[in-house]
Amino acid sequence: MTSSSSKPIDPALVARAAAALAITPATIAKELADAQGKLHRGFRRLAEISEDDLAIATVPRDVVWREDMVTLFRCRPEAGAKPQGVPILITYALVGRYQMIDLEADRSLVRKLVASGFDVFFIDWGLPGRAQRFLTIDDYVSGYIDSCVDVIRRLSGQPKINLLGVCQGGVFSTCYAALFPDKVRNLALTVTPIDFHGDQKEPQSGSGYMNQWSRSLSPQDIDDLVEAYGSAPGAMVGFAFLLMNPISNLTKYTIDLIDVLDDDAKLLSFLRMERWIADRPDHPGEVLRQWFKDLYQGNKLIRNELELGGRTVRLDAITMPVLNIYATGDTVVPVCCTKGVGEHFGSKDYTEVAVPGGHIGTFVGGKAQKVLAPTLAEWFGKRGEAAAPGDLPATAPGVASARRRAPTTMRERSAG
């Protein structure tokens, strides 16, 4: 069959059109009955779901360090896994909870790395309160992360560790690797913005809304926002992300939810994701101020102009191997803001890998499961020859001798 322009018509479209024309009272009644049955079964299943059914971040782990609201976890090794020499520290973003890296047992980045024999640590940033509103990016990078790295070095006996950063945590990890290169063996980044103005050079339809909105604010707007809220409320941060795709975020509670009501596995996955989304922590105000002014607006990271604690973060100081993983359908961190930045690093071993899906789909999407963890395990494994016992500097601090306590009030910051 052809159209007036002699172009073939898709047979699938013809079949769909025929089906639409074949609607009868009988077919409508059947569809309504099927939908009613699905709703009945789904509501009954919802009433049966327990707290255990909705549990997230269940990988066996132990607390090895804690300061303020921050906790460092060490995953327990999996029996039978061949041990890898260099441990991995996973650093998540402040705008969400760490559970995304271990949302479900069969879609857990953490579990897959542990199963590959890695000694995996990860940071829980906790729930920052009013006292933490004055914390800066440097407090997180040179403070909390550095303390965690030193604890891991002591516990593992390794002078250098692998860093794996996620989104905002990837920016923190990048800054850390630049300022403390002698403690980092390999640096891996996932969905991490490096060029915050990449979307201006290569506009990407349907993404980059946060970049555009942040750049539209005046410096006074940002100051007023921080001064008014102190720490940005988690609900406000979450709402900003919802606005990036408002239609999808409306239909998921109607069309999408109804579609999975009678599929137990999909229903539980949906509810676990919603549980994670609802647990949005407040965001420290001073970090937000720096994030908007220095990064979204000033693009200082890729320009080697970002200053933390009086030191300049230079990407060319990162000479260790770098793996940069980006999501092909990312609307939060546009591909153009994370891809093609290898020339700015000082490393001679720079690799980029594309993962199918979106920002969060990188960690929980079905297709991404076949790429993310296997890529990380192989990449770290090839670059992870352990140091010989005794190579750890004698001055490496332990748990009790961690960093200075992060200032928690403006008075303490001024006195420091």
C-alpha positions in Angstrom: 0.0 0.0 0.0 1.3 3.5 -0.8 0.2 7.0 -0.2 -0.3 9.8 -2.7 3.4 10.6 -2.5 4.2 6.9 -3.4 5.9 6.3 0.0 5.1 3.0 1.7 2.8 3.2 4.7 3.8 1.4 7.9 1.7 -1.8 8.1 1.6 -1.4 11.9 -0.1 2.0 11.5 -2.7 0.5 9.2 -3.4 -2.3 11.8 -3.8 0.3 14.6 -6.2 2.4 12.5 -8.3 -0.7 11.7 -8.4 -1.7 15.3 -9.7 1.8 16.2 -12.4 1.6 13.6 -13.4 -1.8 15.0 -14.4 -0.5 18.4 -17.9 -1.9 19.4 -20.0 -1.8 22.6 -18.8 -5.4 23.2 -15.1 -4.5 23.0 -15.6 -1.5 25.2 -17.4 -3.6 27.8 -14.6 -6.2 27.8 -11.9 -3.5 28.2 -13.8 -2.0 31.2 -14.2 -5.4 32.8 -10.5 -6.1 32.3 -9.6 -2.8 33.8 -11.9 -3.3 36.8 -10.4 -6.7 37.4 -6.9 -5.3 37.2 -7.7 -2.5 39.7 -9.4 -5.0 42.1 -6.3 -7.3 42.1 -4.0 -4.4 42.4 -5.7 -2.7 45.3 -5.8 -6.1 47.1 -2.1 -6.5 46.5 -1.3 -3.0 47.7 -3.1 -3.8 51.0 -0.9 -6.9 51.4 2.5 -5.2 50.8 4.6 -5.1 54.0 7.5 -2.9 55.1 9.9 -5.7 54.2 8.5 -5.9 50.7 9.4 -2.2 50.2 12.9 -2.3 51.8 15.6 -0.6 49.8 19.4 -0.5 50.3 19.6 -3.9 51.9 23.2 -4.9 51.0 24.9 -6.3 54.1 27.2 -3.6 55.5 28.8 -2.2 58.6 29.4 1.4 59.9 33.1 2.1 59.9 33.1 5.8 60.5 30.7 8.6 61.5 31.0 12.3 61.9 28.2 14.9 62.2 25.4 13.6 60.0 27.7 11.7 57.7 28.2 7.9 57.8 30.8 5.7 56.0 29.6 2.1 55.3 31.7 -0.9 54.3 30.0 -3.7 52.4 30.5 -7.2 53.7 32.4 -9.4 51.2 30.5 -12.0 49.2 31.5 -15.6 49.8 33.4 -17.1 46.8 34.2 -13.8 45.1 37.8 -13.4 44.1 39.1 -10.4 46.1 40.2 -7.3 44.2 43.1 -5.4 45.7 42.1 -1.7 45.6 38.9 -0.7 47.5 36.2 1.5 45.9 34.6 4.5 47.6 31.2 5.5 46.1 30.2 9.2 46.6 26.6 10.0 45.8 25.0 13.4 45.4 23.6 15.6 48.1 20.3 16.1 46.3 19.2 12.5 46.8 19.8 9.6 49.1 22.5 7.0 48.5 20.0 4.2 48.2 19.8 4.6 44.5 23.1 2.7 44.1 21.4 -0.2 46.0 17.7 0.3 45.3 16.8 -3.4 44.6 18.8 -6.6 45.2 18.7 -7.5 41.5 19.5 -4.0 40.3 22.1 -3.0 42.8 25.4 -1.4 41.6 26.9 -2.0 45.0 26.0 -5.7 45.1 27.4 -6.3 41.6 30.7 -4.7 42.5 30.9 -6.7 45.7 30.1 -9.9 43.8 33.0 -9.0 41.5 35.3 -9.1 44.6 35.7 -5.4 45.3 36.0 -4.0 48.8 33.2 -1.4 48.5 32.6 1.6 50.7 29.9 4.2 50.3 29.0 7.5 52.0 25.6 8.3 53.4 25.5 12.1 53.6 22.5 11.8 56.1 20.0 14.6 56.6 21.7 18.0 56.9 19.9 20.3 59.3 20.0 24.0 60.1 23.5 23.6 61.6 24.8 22.4 58.3 23.6 25.3 56.2 27.0 27.0 56.3 29.0 23.9 55.1 30.8 24.6 51.8 31.9 22.3 49.0 35.3 22.3 50.5 33.9 21.0 53.8 32.6 18.0 51.9 35.7 17.5 49.7 38.6 18.3 51.9 36.7 17.4 55.0 34.3 14.5 55.0 35.5 12.8 51.8 39.2 13.1 52.8 38.4 11.6 56.2 36.6 8.7 54.6 39.5 8.1 52.2 42.0 8.0 55.1 39.8 5.6 57.0 39.6 3.3 54.0 43.3 3.5 53.4 44.0 2.4 57.0 41.4 -0.4 56.9 42.5 -1.7 53.5 46.2 -1.1 53.9 46.3 0.5 50.5 48.0 3.9 49.9 45.5 4.8 47.2 41.9 4.0 46.6 39.4 4.0 43.7 36.9 6.8 43.6 33.5 6.4 42.0 31.4 9.6 41.9 27.7 9.9 41.0 26.3 13.2 39.6 27.1 15.9 42.1 29.1 13.4 44.0 31.1 13.0 40.8 32.0 16.7 40.9 33.0 16.3 44.5 35.2 13.3 43.6 36.7 15.2 40.7 37.7 18.0 43.0 39.1 15.6 45.5 41.2 13.8 42.9 42.6 17.1 41.7 43.5 18.3 45.3 44.6 14.9 46.7 46.0 13.0 43.7 48.4 11.0 45.9 45.4 9.2 47.5 43.5 8.3 44.4 44.4 5.3 42.2 41.6 5.6 39.7 38.7 8.0 39.2 35.3 6.9 37.7 32.5 9.3 37.1 28.9 8.5 36.3 26.4 11.1 35.0 28.6 13.8 36.2 28.6 17.4 34.8 32.0 18.7 34.0 31.3 21.4 31.4 28.3 23.2 32.9 27.9 25.3 29.8 28.1 22.4 27.3 24.4 22.8 26.6 25.0 26.3 25.2 27.4 25.0 22.6 25.3 21.9 21.8 21.7 22.5 22.8 19.9 19.2 23.5 16.2 19.1 23.1 14.3 18.1 26.3 17.2 18.5 28.7 19.3 21.1 30.4 16.4 22.9 32.1 18.3 23.2 35.4 21.3 24.7 33.6 19.1 27.3 31.8 17.1 28.2 35.0 20.2 28.5 37.1 21.9 30.8 34.5 18.7 33.0 34.4 19.1 33.9 38.1 21.0 37.0 39.1 23.6 36.7 41.8 21.2 38.6 44.1 18.5 36.0 43.3 20.7 33.2 44.5 21.8 35.1 47.6 18.1 35.8 48.4 17.2 32.2 47.9 19.9 31.0 50.3 19.3 33.7 52.9 15.6 33.0 52.8 15.8 29.2 53.2 19.2 28.6 54.8 19.2 25.0 53.5 17.0 24.4 50.5 14.1 22.2 51.6 14.2 18.7 50.1 10.6 19.1 48.9 11.6 22.2 46.9 14.6 20.4 45.4 12.4 17.5 44.5 9.8 19.7 42.9 12.5 21.3 40.7 13.4 17.9 39.3 9.7 17.0 38.8 9.2 20.1 36.7 11.8 18.9 34.2 9.2 16.4 32.9 5.8 17.4 34.4 3.6 15.3 32.1 5.4 12.1 32.8 5.4 12.8 36.5 1.6 13.3 36.4 0.8 10.2 34.3 2.9 7.8 36.3 0.4 7.9 39.2 -2.5 7.2 36.8 -1.6 5.4 33.5 1.8 4.0 34.5 0.7 2.8 38.0 -2.5 1.1 36.6 -0.5 -0.7 34.0 1.7 -2.4 36.6 -0.9 -3.0 39.3 -1.3 -6.7 38.5 2.5 -7.3 37.9 4.0 -7.9 41.3 7.6 -7.3 40.4 6.9 -4.1 38.4 4.6 -2.8 41.2 7.2 -3.3 43.9 9.9 -1.7 41.7 7.5 1.3 41.2 6.8 1.7 44.9 10.5 1.3 45.9 11.4 4.1 43.5 8.7 6.3 44.9 10.0 5.6 48.4 13.4 6.8 47.3 12.0 9.9 45.6 10.0 10.9 48.6 13.1 10.8 50.9 14.7 14.0 49.5 17.1 15.6 52.0 17.6 19.3 52.5 20.5 20.8 50.6 23.1 23.0 52.5 22.7 26.6 51.5 26.3 27.5 51.0 26.9 24.5 48.8 23.9 25.6 46.8 25.2 29.1 46.5 28.6 27.8 45.2 26.9 25.3 42.9 24.8 27.9 41.2 27.3 30.8 41.1 30.7 29.0 40.5 29.5 26.0 38.4 26.1 26.6 36.7 26.9 30.2 36.0 30.7 30.5 36.2 31.5 27.1 34.7 34.7 27.3 36.8 35.4 23.6 37.1 36.3 23.1 33.4 38.0 26.5 33.3 40.3 25.5 36.2 39.1 28.5 38.2 37.2 26.8 41.0 38.7 27.6 44.4 38.1 25.4 47.5 39.7 26.3 50.8 42.1 28.7 49.1 43.3 26.1 46.6 42.4 26.0 42.9 40.9 22.8 41.4 42.8 22.0 38.2 41.6 19.2 36.0 45.1 18.8 34.5 46.2 17.7 38.0 44.2 14.6 37.6 46.8 12.3 36.0 45.4 9.0 37.2 43.1 6.9 34.9 39.7 8.4 34.4 36.5 6.6 33.4 33.6 8.9 32.4 30.2 7.2 32.0 27.3 9.2 30.7 23.6 8.4 30.0 22.4 8.8 26.4 18.9 10.0 27.5 19.9 12.1 30.5 17.7 15.2 30.9 19.3 16.2 34.3 22.9 16.3 33.1 22.8 16.8 29.3 25.2 14.6 27.4 27.0 17.7 26.1 27.9 18.7 29.7 29.7 15.4 30.4 30.8 13.9 27.1 34.0 14.9 25.3 35.8 16.5 28.2 38.9 14.2 28.2 41.3 16.8 26.9 40.8 18.9 30.0 42.1 16.1 32.3 45.8 15.5 32.8 45.3 11.7 32.5 46.8 9.8 29.5 44.3 7.0 30.3 40.8 8.5 29.7 37.8 6.5 28.7 34.2 7.4 27.9 31.3 4.9 27.9 27.7 5.5 27.0 24.9 3.9 29.0 21.4 3.6 27.6 18.7 5.4 29.5 18.2 8.4 31.6 19.9 9.9 34.7 18.4 7.5 37.2 17.9 4.7 34.6 21.7 4.5 34.6 21.5 2.7 37.9 18.1 0.9 37.7 17.2 0.6 34.0 17.1 -2.9 32.5 19.4 -2.1 29.6 21.8 -0.2 31.7 22.3 -3.3 34.0 24.2 -4.9 31.2 26.6 -2.0 30.9 27.2 0.0 34.1 28.4 -2.6 36.7 30.3 -4.8 34.2 32.1 -1.8 32.7 33.1 -0.5 36.1 34.2 -3.9 37.4 36.3 -4.6 34.3 37.8 -1.1 34.2 38.7 -1.0 37.9 40.0 -4.6 37.7 42.4 -3.9 34.9 43.8 -0.9 36.8 43.7 -2.2 40.3 47.0 -4.0 41.1 47.2 -3.8 44.9 50.2 -2.3 46.7 52.4 -4.5 48.7 51.8 -4.7 52.4 53.6 -1.9 54.3 53.4 0.5 51.4 50.8 2.7 53.2 52.5 5.8 54.7 52.9 5.5 58.4 51.2 8.9 58.8 47.9 7.8 57.3 45.3 8.7 59.9 42.9 6.2 61.3 39.3 6.5 62.4 40.0 8.3 65.6 42.4 10.8 64.0 40.1 12.1 61.2 39.9 15.7 60.0 39.0 18.8 61.8 35.3 19.0 62.5 33.4 20.9 59.9 32.3 24.3 61.1 28.6 24.3 61.8 27.9 27.9 62.5 28.9 31.2 60.9 30.7 32.1 64.1 32.9 29.0 63.9 33.6 29.6 60.2 34.6 33.2 60.9 36.8 32.2 63.9 38.5 29.6 61.7 
